Amino acid sequence: MKVLNLQCSHQHSFEGWFASEDDFQNQLSRGLVECPMCADKSVQKLPSAPRLNLGGHQGPDTPGKASRSSSTAAGAAGAQEGATRNLPAVAGLPASASQAEQVAFLKALRHVVANTEDVGSRFAEEARRMHYGEQEARSIRGQTSVREAVELMEEGIDVMPLPLSAAIKETLQ
């Protein structure tokens, strides 16, 4: 398994797991590799340091299994830290937002997606029907123009714009 550090043309950094270098190149050439933040398919491989698996190596201070288990725990903690260290800037947040704020924002967006019905371009129409009691209220999301959103707000209908890329609507693998 090859883990590659990748970056899209919008400077979003992310990780990709591939069976081999050839597998990565094959998927890249077929347009199957895309940024999980913005769905950009213009992706390049970044330089990365190799990971050496020295599972049988024992440190001079701690012999036996204790060395291996503490090494594994440190490796897992490092992997968790690495997963959040290279988070890309997220649309809708200031560039100065901390990693914890970015993670919380993405988690909230995924919660919205998971708990709302996508009505697409019928958003304004559906929102009005619910507001005026023509149909049962439910949580919806969709697309509308800025002008239409302003008109909805003037009618007293609560709307909130959310920056949702296609990648956020799906689970990351």
Secondary structure, DSSP 8 states (H G I E B T S, - for coil): -EEEEEEETT--EEEEEESSHHHHHHHHHTT----TTT----EEE---------TT---SSS-THHHHHHHHHHHHHHHHHHHHHT----TTS-TT--HHHHHHHHHHHHHHHHTSEEEETTHHHHHHHHHTTSS----EEE---HHHHHHHHHTT---------GGGGS---
